[in-house]
């Protein structure tokens, strides 16, 4: 199901090259969107509501894809889970997946889905704990700068851009691989999704925001093409 959906989105992408189109999220079959994961545990899964709409708009300008004007919001127990090829998860605190959510997320990922998680400060240990329940035999592997996710549309020769300085040291991007395909991409000490927010929210310089949005485009294109 997810494979067929990704093919349809890619066909739409090819046909729409050179065209910028935004449509209502009421047309999910005709417009690409990203689904934000609604999780339990007390973490603020809902923070920065402008990030996905802004990224979608930037994707439209950079690729010509037909995009929705709003994000979807999805629980991992929702039967609509397989309607979205890309999930987005963020927050500052605790995350808890139930046994059912663990099973559903594993099924979603091994059947073609993709999860992008961005630590918005304070999420790291909880995300690592919960994603290990989903793939207990696999590790989050740091990606080299040469990985195609950093070059597929916009070139980032130094790897991830850094939007916010939460911890000392460079930003880091990790993947979990299943049968050779990266199914989870996790960014730490970069918080690029804050760079997608409305300009007044974090007061980031415009060049920083543009770098964050460009990296967001790379993540989405990579997820759809792989």
N, C-alpha and C positions, 0 to 999 in steps of 0.2 A: 504493500500500500504506500509506504513512504517512498520507495524507489520510484513508483509511478508518479507520485506527486512531485518529486524532485525533477523528473524528466519533463513534466508539464511546465514547471517553473523555468527550467533551462530553455525550453522551446520559446516561452514567452520572452525570456531575456534576449535570445538571439533575434527574434522578430522585432523587438522594441529598440534595438541598438540605435542610438542617435535620437531617441525620443524621450522626453521627460514627462511622466504621467503619474499623478496622484489620484487615487480613487478612494471611495469610502470603504471602511473596514466591514461594512455590511455586505460586501461582495467578496467573501473569503476565497472563492474558487477562482476569482479573476485577479486578485491582488495579493502580492506577497506580503506577509507580516512575520514577526517574530513573537513567540509566546514566552511571557515572563512566568517563571515557576513560583507558584504560591505555596510556600512550605510552612511547616509548623516549627515550634521550638522557641519562638519569641523574637527571632531576628527580623529586621525590617525589610522583608522581601519586596516591599512596595516602594522603597525610597527612590527619589529622583524620577518621577513619572514622565518627565519630558525626554528622557534619554533615547528610548526606542523610537518614538515619533520623529525626533530630530535625525537619528541615524537613518531611518527609512527614507526621509526626504533627501538626505545626502546620497544615499544609494541610488535613488532615482536620477539624480543629477549626474552621478559618476558612471552609471551603467545603462540608463534608459529603461530599467525594469519598471513595471507597474507595481506600485506599492500602496499599502493601506496607509491611512493617516493616523492610526492608533495601533498600539500593541494589543496582542491578545494576552489574557491572563488565564493560567491553567493550573489546576491541581493535578498531581501525578496519578490520582485515582480517577480522573475525568476520562470518559470514553472518547472525548475529542482529542486526546493527546496525540494520536497518530495523524491528525490533520495538519500538524505543524512540523516542518522539517528541521527547524532550529529552535532550541529552548535557550533562554537566558536566565541566569540566576545570579543574584548579588545580595549584599546586605552587610551589616556591621557586627552581627552577633550569632547567636546559636541557631543551628539548623538541625531538625530531627526528621528523618524519613521513617515512616512506618514500614512494617514488613511488606505490606501490599504496595506501597510506593516504591520500595527497593525493587521488587519483582517487576513492576510496570516500567520503571526507568531502565532496568537492564534489558527488558524485552524491546523497548523503544529504541535503545541505542544499538543493539545488535541487529536490528532489522532496518537500519538505515538512518536513524535519527542522530542528531548532534546536539551536544550540550556545551554552551559557552558560559563559564562562571568567572566572575570578576570580583576579587576581594576588595570590598569597600572599607577596609580596615576593621580588623577584629573578627573576621569570618574564617580565617585560614584553618585553624585547628578543627573547627566544627565541620567545614567542608571536607577536609581530608578524612575525618572520621566517618562521615556518612557515605562518601563516594567509595570508600573501601568496603562498605557493606554491599554496594552494587557490584563491584568487581574485586572480590577478596584476594584473588590470586594475581592481581596486576598492580603496578606502581605508576604514580605520576612521574613521567619522564621529562626532564627539561629538554626543550627543543633547541637545536643549534640555530645560529643566525642564518644558516643556509637553507633552513626549511622553507618550503614554497609558500607557507602562509604569510611570510614576511615579504613576498615578492610577487604574488599572483596578480595583483592589479597596481598597487603602489609599492615602490621599493623602499624597504627599511634595512639597509645593509648592516646596521648595528643591532638589529632585532627590535624588540618592543620599544616604542616610545614611552617616556615616563611622564604621566600627567600630574601626579601628586606625590610628594615625598612623605610617605608614611613611615618608612623604615630606612636605615642606612643601606647603601648598596644599590646595585642595578635592578631594574625590573626583571621579572622572570616569567616565562611562559612554559607551561607543562602540558603534556598530553597523556591520555590513556588510549592505548591501541588495542583493537579487537580484530583479529584476522588481518592484520596489516593496515587497517584503516583507523585513523584517529577519530574516536567517537566523543571524546571529552577534551576541551581546551580550557585550561585554567590559567588566569593571569594573576600574578601576585606582585605587590610593591610597585604597581603602576597606576591602577585605578583608571584605566583609559575610559571606562564608561562615564565617569564624572565629566570628562571632556565632551561628551555628547549632550550634556544638559544645557538648558537655556543659558545664555552667556552670564546673566546676572546671578545665577545660583551659586557658582563657585568663583566667579571673577577671574577665570583663567585667561591668559593672553590669547588673542585670536590664533597665532601660529600654533600654540599648544593644542587648542581645540581642533584645528584642522588636521594636525597629525593624528590625534585620537580618532577623529571621524574617518580618516583614510585607513587607519588600522582596522576600524570596525568594518569597513567595506571589504578589506582583505579577508577578515574572518568569515563574513557571510558568503563571499564568492567561493572561498576554499571549501566551506561546508557543503555548498550546493554542487560543486564540481567533483567532490571526492566521496 
